[in-house]
Amino acid sequence: MAGSGAKQWIAVTVAGLALWFGPNLPRVQAAEFQYAADYLNRQQADLTSGVVHQLFVMPATGLSGSANSLELTWPDSPDGTWCRVTAGDLTVQPLANPVGSNESATPMPGPLSASCLPGGVGTGDTIVVSGVGPLTVGTKYGLAVADGPLGRLGTPPPAQGLRATLTSRSGLTAVDTIGFFQSTLNNDQLVVSAVVTAAPPPGSGNPSVEFRGLSAPSGQVTVRRDDVVMESVPSDTQATFALVLVNQPTGPHLFVVSGTDRHGRSLAPVTFALNLTPGSTTVISGVFLGPSIGLDRPAVNSGQSVTVFGATAPNSAVTVNVGSDRTQRYTVTADAAGQWSKILDTKNLAAGTYTVKARAAVNGIVSADSAAVSFSVSPAAPAAVYSPADISQDQRVDIVDLSILLFYWNQRNPANPRADLNRDGVVDIIDFSIMLYAWTG
C-alpha cells in the first residue's frame, strides 16, 4: 500500500486469507494502489465451488472511459485451482460494503463483467473484471466477484505465501498494482479482514485497533487485550458492531472479541494475535462471533425430544451438529430478531451423552463455532404393568378401585372398560371376587 514515511513488512489477514504486504515485491511499472483489500469468504484449501471475492481498491492513478479492467493473478503453480477447469463467466456486482463489515466505498462503475482464466505454462490463474468505468484518484471503489453455477472459483491445496498481484489496466496498459501473499489452510477459517495502514516513521504515535463485524442483535460485545477488558459496546438490531481501541501499546498482544446476546447468553469468542507497530492502525473487519446456544433439558429418555436454541445474526442459516461425528445435522434459519431453534429427535440415538454445536452463515460469511452444550439419552422406560384390578392404574388395588367398580355395578359394556375385570361384558360378582383377590389395601 502507498503512503509517506517508512515501509515495513506487515502481516495481516484479509477475509480469511493471510496476506503479506511489503515494499519489495516484483511488479510491473505502475503506481501502487493507495488502498486494496480482498474479502474472501472461505480460506479452506481445495474448495471447488462457492468462493466469493469482494475487492475494494483506491486508485493512485485516475482512469477514464470504459475500456478499463482489474486483474487478480495468482502464481503459475498450481494452475487451475483458483480458477477451476470449468472456467468461464462469473457473477460480478458493484458493492459499497463487504458482508458483515463497512468500507463506505463507491460501487464500481461500468457495465461490469468477469471471467476466470486458468493458468498454463508460464501463466497463473487470473480473474479479469472488464468494463470498469472511470475511476478517480483517492476514491474507494468496491465490487464482488462470485462463483458461477459450475464451480468456476476455488482454492488451491494447503499452502503458505502464494504471491498474488492485483492490477488495474487502461486497455493493455498497467496503471496501478499491488502485490500480496495468500495462504490456504486445511480447515475453514473465520471470515476476517485486516487492513493495516502504511506505517509512518517510528515513534510518531501509539497504535490503534478497530474491530467490526456481527454478533447477535441488541447484545453486548467486549474486547480483551492480554486478558484485560479494554472496552464493551452494544450491537445494533442487525447484530453489527464496531469497537475502536486507541493508544494501544506496541508489540505482540492477544486480543479476544467476545459477546452476549440480549438474554445474556454467551457468544463464542474469536481470538487475534496482533503485533502492533508505532503509529499503525489495524482494522479487523468481518468478525462473526459464534451463535449463543442452549438446551431446554439436559437429559431425556430415548424417543423424547430436546430443543436447542440461541441467537445470531438475523436471517442467517444456522447449522446444528449433534455428536462429535455429526450423528445428526440440521439447518434452520434465524428469524428477523436473530432467534433460532431446532427440535432434536432422539428416537434413533443410542443411550449416551451427545454434544451440540452450531455455526451461522449469512451471504457467504461463516461464523465461529458456538460453545458446546450436552444432553444425555437414557433407554426408554419400560411400560408400567398394572393388575387388571387396578382400575385407577395407581399401582394399588384399594378403595378407589372398589368405588369405580361399584359405580358400574351390573352395567353391560361399561363406559370405563377397565371396570369389567374379566372382560365378559358385565360388571358383576366375578369382577368383585377378582378385585378382592388382588386387594392391596
Backbone torsions as a table, in degrees:
resi	resn	phi	psi	omega
1	MET	NA	153.2	-175.4
2	ALA	-91.1	156.7	176.1
3	GLY	167.5	156.0	177.9
4	SER	-76.8	158.6	178.7
5	GLY	93.7	177.2	-175.1
6	ALA	-67.4	146.2	175.1
7	LYS	-107.8	156.8	177.6
8	GLN	-148.4	164.8	172.6
9	TRP	-68.2	134.0	-178.6
10	ILE	-129.1	120.0	177.7
11	ALA	-90.2	124.9	178.5
12	VAL	-137.5	171.9	174.8
13	THR	-125.0	119.9	-178.5
14	VAL	-111.8	112.5	175.7
15	ALA	49.9	43.3	179.2
16	GLY	87.9	-6.7	176.6
17	LEU	-102.5	134.2	175.1
18	ALA	-79.7	120.4	-178.1
19	LEU	-118.8	140.2	173.9
20	TRP	-118.0	117.7	175.6
21	PHE	-97.8	135.9	179.7
22	GLY	-155.8	168.1	-174.0
23	PRO	-85.9	-10.9	-168.9
24	ASN	-113.0	19.3	179.4
25	LEU	-75.7	137.4	177.1
26	PRO	-61.7	139.0	177.1
27	ARG	-153.2	164.0	178.7
28	VAL	-71.4	167.7	179.6
29	GLN	-73.2	89.0	-178.3
30	ALA	-153.6	162.9	176.3
31	ALA	-71.7	165.4	178.4
32	GLU	-99.6	133.6	176.5
33	PHE	-49.5	141.7	173.9
34	GLN	-68.7	-28.0	-178.4
35	TYR	-158.4	142.6	174.4
36	ALA	-155.5	139.3	176.5
37	ALA	-147.6	142.5	177.0
38	ASP	-121.8	109.2	175.9
39	TYR	-90.0	104.9	-179.8
40	LEU	-99.8	133.7	-173.8
41	ASN	-77.0	-19.3	-179.4
42	ARG	-139.1	136.8	175.4
43	GLN	-107.9	-4.3	-177.5
44	GLN	-63.6	139.6	179.5
45	ALA	-73.0	158.5	171.5
46	ASP	61.8	28.7	172.8
47	LEU	-74.2	145.2	-179.9
48	THR	-117.7	1.3	178.1
49	SER	-168.5	171.3	172.2
50	GLY	78.6	14.8	-177.3
51	VAL	-90.4	139.4	178.2
52	VAL	-131.2	129.1	172.2
53	HIS	-106.2	128.7	173.5
54	GLN	-114.4	107.6	-172.5
55	LEU	-100.8	135.5	176.1
56	PHE	-130.6	126.5	-175.7
57	VAL	-135.8	148.6	172.7
58	MET	-124.9	108.9	-174.4
59	PRO	-64.9	146.9	168.3
60	ALA	-95.4	-15.3	-180.0
61	THR	-131.1	132.1	-179.9
62	GLY	-71.7	152.7	176.5
63	LEU	-124.8	143.7	177.0
64	SER	-119.4	169.6	178.4
65	GLY	69.3	-165.9	-178.4
66	SER	-126.7	9.3	178.8
67	ALA	-92.9	43.9	-177.7
68	ASN	-110.4	162.5	-178.6
69	SER	-152.2	162.0	170.4
70	LEU	-119.8	139.8	178.5
71	GLU	-127.9	126.6	173.2
72	LEU	-111.4	110.5	-170.9
73	THR	-119.4	134.1	176.8
74	TRP	-103.0	170.4	-177.0
75	PRO	-65.3	167.7	-173.5
76	ASP	-61.7	-31.2	-176.9
77	SER	-132.5	138.9	2.4
78	PRO	-86.2	126.5	178.7
79	ASP	-70.6	154.5	173.9
80	GLY	70.1	26.6	178.9
81	THR	-114.3	-48.1	172.0
82	TRP	-69.8	-41.5	172.2
83	CYS	-110.4	114.8	-172.6
84	ARG	-74.9	172.4	-178.4
85	VAL	-59.5	-35.4	179.0
86	THR	-83.6	49.7	-175.7
87	ALA	-70.5	158.5	179.3
88	GLY	165.5	-153.7	-175.9
89	ASP	-66.3	146.0	178.3
90	LEU	-118.1	168.4	174.2
91	THR	-90.7	128.2	-179.9
92	VAL	-127.8	139.1	-175.0
93	GLN	-144.5	130.7	175.3
94	PRO	-63.8	145.5	-178.0
95	LEU	-134.3	147.5	170.0
96	ALA	-100.9	-30.5	-178.6
97	ASN	-143.9	146.9	173.6
98	PRO	-75.3	165.6	178.9
99	VAL	-65.2	129.3	175.7
100	GLY	75.5	10.6	-179.2
101	SER	-150.7	-173.5	-175.2
102	ASN	-139.6	122.4	174.4
103	GLU	-114.5	-18.3	-178.1
104	SER	51.5	47.7	-177.3
105	ALA	-94.2	163.9	171.2
106	THR	-86.5	126.1	177.6
107	PRO	-54.5	135.7	-177.1
108	MET	-58.6	125.4	-178.4
109	PRO	-80.5	162.4	173.3
110	GLY	111.1	163.0	174.8
111	PRO	-78.7	76.3	-168.1
112	LEU	-69.4	142.5	170.1
113	SER	-145.5	159.6	-177.8
114	ALA	-145.8	148.2	176.9
115	SER	-136.5	155.8	178.4
116	CYS	-115.5	120.7	-173.3
117	LEU	-114.7	109.0	176.5
118	PRO	-63.0	145.7	179.9
119	GLY	-77.3	169.4	175.2
120	GLY	-136.2	-157.1	179.2
121	VAL	-64.1	118.0	177.8
122	GLY	84.8	-1.2	178.8
123	THR	-131.8	151.5	179.7
124	GLY	-105.7	167.3	174.9
125	ASP	-58.7	141.0	-175.4
126	THR	-142.3	129.4	166.8
127	ILE	-94.4	124.7	179.5
128	VAL	-114.7	121.4	174.7
129	VAL	-103.1	114.9	-177.3
130	SER	-104.2	167.8	176.7
131	GLY	74.8	20.7	179.1
132	VAL	-69.4	129.5	-178.1
133	GLY	-81.2	-168.0	-178.4
134	PRO	-61.2	136.7	178.6
135	LEU	-121.3	137.3	-176.9
136	THR	-103.6	138.4	178.1
137	VAL	-58.0	133.4	176.3
138	GLY	83.5	-1.1	175.9
139	THR	-99.1	132.7	179.4
140	LYS	-88.0	131.2	-179.0
141	TYR	-120.6	149.5	-179.0
142	GLY	-135.6	149.9	174.7
143	LEU	-157.1	158.7	176.4
144	ALA	-118.3	135.0	175.1
145	VAL	-116.3	116.7	-173.2
146	ALA	-115.1	156.8	179.5
147	ASP	-63.2	145.0	173.2
148	GLY	-82.4	-179.1	-175.7
149	PRO	-71.5	-12.8	-175.6
150	LEU	-102.0	11.9	179.0
151	GLY	73.4	56.3	-174.9
152	ARG	-88.2	-23.1	178.5
153	LEU	-109.3	142.4	179.3
154	GLY	-151.6	-162.1	176.1
155	THR	-136.1	154.0	-179.1
156	PRO	-80.2	176.8	174.1
157	PRO	-59.3	166.5	-179.0
158	PRO	-54.2	128.6	-177.6
159	ALA	-158.8	151.3	176.3
160	GLN	-114.3	141.0	171.6
161	GLY	68.4	43.7	172.7
162	LEU	-82.4	115.8	-174.0
163	ARG	-77.5	129.7	177.7
164	ALA	-124.3	159.4	-178.6
165	THR	-134.9	133.8	173.8
166	LEU	-110.6	126.4	-174.9
167	THR	-134.9	138.1	169.3
168	SER	-100.8	146.7	-178.2
169	ARG	-134.4	144.9	168.3
170	SER	-109.2	104.7	-169.3
171	GLY	66.5	-122.0	178.1
172	LEU	-100.3	-0.3	-174.9
173	THR	-89.0	125.4	175.8
174	ALA	-69.8	134.1	-176.6
175	VAL	-111.8	-65.4	176.0
176	ASP	-120.7	154.1	179.3
177	THR	-151.9	161.6	171.6
178	ILE	-155.7	144.2	179.4
179	GLY	-113.4	151.3	176.7
180	PHE	-158.5	160.9	176.7
181	PHE	-102.6	142.3	178.2
182	GLN	-125.1	151.9	-179.7
183	SER	-133.0	148.0	173.2
184	THR	-122.3	147.1	-173.0
185	LEU	-121.0	164.3	-179.6
186	ASN	-65.1	-37.4	-175.6
187	ASN	-109.5	152.9	177.8
188	ASP	-62.5	142.5	-179.3
189	GLN	-115.5	162.4	174.0
190	LEU	-61.6	150.7	176.0
191	VAL	-84.4	101.9	-175.0
192	VAL	-133.8	137.5	176.5
193	SER	-123.8	133.2	174.5
194	ALA	-124.0	126.1	178.0
195	VAL	-117.0	118.7	-177.5
196	VAL	-107.5	122.4	-179.0
197	THR	-67.6	156.5	176.6
198	ALA	-57.8	131.6	-172.8
199	ALA	-74.5	129.2	172.9
200	PRO	-75.2	176.7	179.5
201	PRO	-54.9	143.0	-178.6
202	PRO	-53.5	142.7	175.6
203	GLY	83.2	8.8	-176.4
204	SER	-87.8	3.6	179.0
205	GLY	159.7	162.2	178.5
206	ASN	-80.9	150.1	-179.2
207	PRO	-68.5	160.4	170.9
208	SER	-132.7	153.7	-179.1
209	VAL	-134.1	135.1	177.8
210	GLU	-124.6	134.6	177.4
211	PHE	-116.3	130.9	177.6
212	ARG	-133.2	149.4	175.6
213	GLY	162.7	-150.4	-174.0
214	LEU	-121.6	143.0	174.6
215	SER	-132.9	-107.1	172.8
216	ALA	-139.2	151.2	-175.4
217	PRO	-60.1	138.2	172.4
218	SER	55.3	35.6	177.2
219	GLY	-105.4	-154.3	-179.3
220	GLN	-134.6	140.0	179.1
221	VAL	-122.8	133.9	-176.7
222	THR	-127.2	140.1	175.2
223	VAL	-115.8	128.9	174.0
224	ARG	-110.6	140.1	171.9
225	ARG	-115.5	119.0	-179.5
226	ASP	52.4	43.8	175.1
227	ASP	70.2	17.9	175.2
228	VAL	-117.2	128.6	-179.6
229	VAL	-65.0	125.8	179.4
230	MET	-96.4	-48.3	-176.9
231	GLU	-165.4	153.5	174.1
232	SER	-129.4	142.0	178.0
233	VAL	-137.6	154.7	175.5
234	PRO	-80.2	150.5	168.8
235	SER	-90.8	152.2	-178.0
236	ASP	-85.1	-174.6	-176.3
237	THR	-68.9	-14.2	175.6
238	GLN	-98.8	7.9	176.2
239	ALA	77.8	6.3	-179.6
240	THR	-85.7	153.6	177.9
241	PHE	-149.3	158.9	173.2
242	ALA	-145.5	132.2	-176.2
243	LEU	-139.5	125.2	-175.8
244	VAL	-114.4	129.7	174.5
245	LEU	-112.6	120.7	180.0
246	VAL	-108.1	165.2	176.7
247	ASN	53.3	46.5	178.2
248	GLN	-83.3	150.6	178.1
249	PRO	-72.0	147.3	178.1
250	THR	-73.9	166.8	178.0
251	GLY	100.1	-177.4	-178.1
252	PRO	-76.3	136.4	178.9
253	HIS	-145.1	155.9	177.4
254	LEU	-109.8	118.2	178.6
255	PHE	-106.9	134.3	177.7
256	VAL	-122.5	122.0	176.9
257	VAL	-101.8	120.3	-179.4
258	SER	-131.7	175.8	-178.3
259	GLY	-168.0	173.6	174.1
260	THR	-134.4	153.8	174.6
261	ASP	-84.8	-177.1	-174.5
262	ARG	-69.7	-10.8	175.8
263	HIS	-98.2	2.5	179.3
264	GLY	87.2	2.6	178.0
265	ARG	-76.4	142.5	-174.5
266	SER	-74.9	143.2	170.6
267	LEU	-100.8	143.1	-177.5
268	ALA	-62.8	130.0	-175.7
269	PRO	-78.0	165.8	175.1
270	VAL	-127.2	138.0	-174.8
271	THR	-113.9	140.2	178.4
272	PHE	-131.5	128.7	172.5
273	ALA	-98.9	113.6	-175.9
274	LEU	-122.6	141.7	174.2
275	ASN	-109.2	104.5	-172.7
276	LEU	-88.6	130.9	-179.7
277	THR	-108.2	157.3	-177.2
278	PRO	-55.5	130.3	175.0
279	GLY	76.9	-0.5	-175.7
280	SER	-79.7	155.8	172.5
281	THR	-125.0	120.1	-179.4
282	THR	-110.7	125.7	178.9
283	VAL	-114.0	115.2	177.9
284	ILE	-101.0	107.7	-176.1
285	SER	-111.5	158.8	177.2
286	GLY	77.1	17.0	174.7
287	VAL	-63.6	133.0	179.4
288	PHE	-133.4	99.3	-179.8
289	LEU	-65.7	146.6	178.5
290	GLY	-64.8	151.0	-177.1
291	PRO	-60.2	153.0	165.4
292	SER	-73.2	156.7	-174.2
293	ILE	-152.2	144.1	176.9
294	GLY	-155.5	168.1	178.9
295	LEU	-125.7	148.5	179.7
296	ASP	-81.3	-14.0	177.4
297	ARG	-158.2	147.1	-177.3
298	PRO	-90.5	-14.6	-175.9
299	ALA	-149.6	142.1	178.7
300	VAL	-143.4	163.5	166.9
301	ASN	-89.0	151.9	-179.5
302	SER	-52.9	130.4	-178.6
303	GLY	101.5	-21.1	174.9
304	GLN	-80.0	155.9	-177.1
305	SER	-96.4	155.6	174.2
306	VAL	-127.4	133.2	177.7
307	THR	-104.7	125.4	174.6
308	VAL	-105.3	142.4	-172.9
309	PHE	-151.9	167.9	177.2
310	GLY	173.4	-162.2	-178.9
311	ALA	-141.0	148.8	178.5
312	THR	-160.8	-162.4	-179.3
313	ALA	-64.0	140.1	-178.9
314	PRO	-57.1	141.8	173.7
315	ASN	62.0	18.6	178.0
316	SER	-84.6	157.4	175.9
317	ALA	-88.1	122.8	-177.0
318	VAL	-107.9	122.1	176.1
319	THR	-98.0	124.7	-178.5
320	VAL	-109.7	121.1	178.9
321	ASN	-110.5	127.9	-179.7
322	VAL	-109.8	123.5	-179.3
323	GLY	88.1	147.8	-178.3
324	SER	-64.4	-24.4	178.1
325	ASP	-102.7	22.1	179.7
326	ARG	54.1	50.9	179.0
327	THR	-52.7	-41.1	173.5
328	GLN	-132.0	145.6	179.1
329	ARG	-140.3	129.2	-178.4
330	TYR	-131.4	155.2	172.1
331	THR	-127.1	127.5	177.5
332	VAL	-128.0	166.5	-179.6
333	THR	-112.2	128.0	175.4
334	ALA	-67.5	146.9	-179.4
335	ASP	-81.0	-175.1	-175.8
336	ALA	-65.6	-17.4	176.7
337	ALA	-98.0	5.9	177.9
338	GLY	84.3	2.3	-178.6
339	GLN	-83.1	141.2	178.0
340	TRP	-141.7	154.5	176.8
341	SER	-158.4	158.5	177.5
342	LYS	-150.7	130.0	174.8
343	ILE	-85.1	121.0	-177.8
344	LEU	-94.4	133.5	178.9
345	ASP	-91.3	127.6	-177.7
346	THR	-107.8	2.9	-173.3
347	LYS	-65.0	-24.2	179.3
348	ASN	-102.5	10.5	178.7
349	LEU	-96.0	132.5	175.3
350	ALA	-70.3	161.1	177.4
351	ALA	-59.6	138.6	-179.1
352	GLY	153.1	-172.9	179.8
353	THR	-109.4	136.1	-176.0
354	TYR	-125.3	135.2	174.9
355	THR	-94.6	149.6	179.3
356	VAL	-128.3	131.6	174.0
357	LYS	-130.8	156.6	178.4
358	ALA	-133.3	153.0	175.7
359	ARG	-141.8	138.8	-178.1
360	ALA	-108.9	155.2	176.5
361	ALA	-145.9	138.0	177.3
362	VAL	-144.3	124.5	179.9
363	ASN	52.8	40.8	177.0
364	GLY	84.1	-5.9	178.9
365	ILE	-93.4	128.5	-174.1
366	VAL	-110.4	135.6	-178.7
367	SER	-82.1	173.2	166.8
368	ALA	-68.4	161.1	173.1
369	ASP	-67.8	146.6	174.7
370	SER	-70.1	172.7	168.0
371	ALA	-63.3	162.4	178.2
372	ALA	-95.0	134.6	171.9
373	VAL	-119.8	156.7	-173.5
374	SER	-131.6	149.8	170.8
375	PHE	-140.5	154.9	-179.5
376	SER	-111.5	147.9	178.2
377	VAL	-117.8	126.2	176.7
378	SER	-108.3	155.4	176.8
379	PRO	-57.8	147.5	179.5
380	ALA	-59.0	136.8	179.7
381	ALA	-65.7	137.7	178.2
382	PRO	-63.8	149.9	179.3
383	ALA	-65.0	138.9	179.9
384	ALA	-65.1	142.7	178.2
385	VAL	-107.0	121.7	-177.9
386	TYR	-111.6	145.1	171.4
387	SER	-66.2	143.2	176.2
388	PRO	-55.7	-25.7	-178.9
389	ALA	-82.7	-10.1	-180.0
390	ASP	-85.0	76.3	-174.7
391	ILE	-63.1	-37.0	-179.0
392	SER	-81.2	-9.7	179.1
393	GLN	53.9	49.3	175.3
394	ASP	-111.4	19.5	179.7
395	GLN	66.6	20.2	175.9
396	ARG	-141.2	147.6	171.9
397	VAL	-111.6	106.6	-171.6
398	ASP	-148.9	-160.4	-174.9
399	ILE	-60.8	-28.5	177.8
400	VAL	-62.2	-46.6	-179.0
401	ASP	-67.7	-37.8	178.5
402	LEU	-63.0	-39.6	179.7
403	SER	-62.7	-40.1	179.2
404	ILE	-65.7	-44.2	-179.8
405	LEU	-59.9	-45.5	-179.2
406	LEU	-64.9	-31.7	179.1
407	PHE	-61.8	-34.7	-178.3
408	TYR	-100.6	15.0	-173.9
409	TRP	-56.6	131.8	179.2
410	ASN	67.2	8.0	177.0
411	GLN	-84.5	141.2	175.4
412	ARG	-95.0	139.3	-178.0
413	ASN	45.4	63.4	-175.1
414	PRO	-59.9	154.3	179.7
415	ALA	-59.9	-33.3	173.1
416	ASN	-100.8	99.1	-173.5
417	PRO	-63.0	-18.5	-179.9
418	ARG	-69.4	-16.6	178.6
419	ALA	-70.3	-22.2	177.5
420	ASP	-90.7	85.8	-169.1
421	LEU	-61.9	-38.6	-177.6
422	ASN	-96.4	5.4	173.9
423	ARG	57.4	39.7	178.1
424	ASP	-101.6	7.5	174.0
425	GLY	93.6	0.2	179.9
426	VAL	-147.4	145.0	176.9
427	VAL	-94.4	113.2	-173.7
428	ASP	-146.4	-163.2	-175.2
429	ILE	-62.2	-29.3	178.8
430	ILE	-64.4	-43.0	178.7
431	ASP	-64.2	-38.9	178.0
432	PHE	-61.7	-41.3	-179.7
433	SER	-64.2	-41.3	178.6
434	ILE	-61.3	-40.6	-179.1
435	MET	-65.5	-43.3	-179.6
436	LEU	-62.7	-36.0	-180.0
437	TYR	-65.0	-35.5	-176.7
438	ALA	-94.8	5.5	-173.0
439	TRP	-57.4	132.4	176.6
440	THR	-114.3	-11.6	178.4
441	GLY	83.8	NA	NA
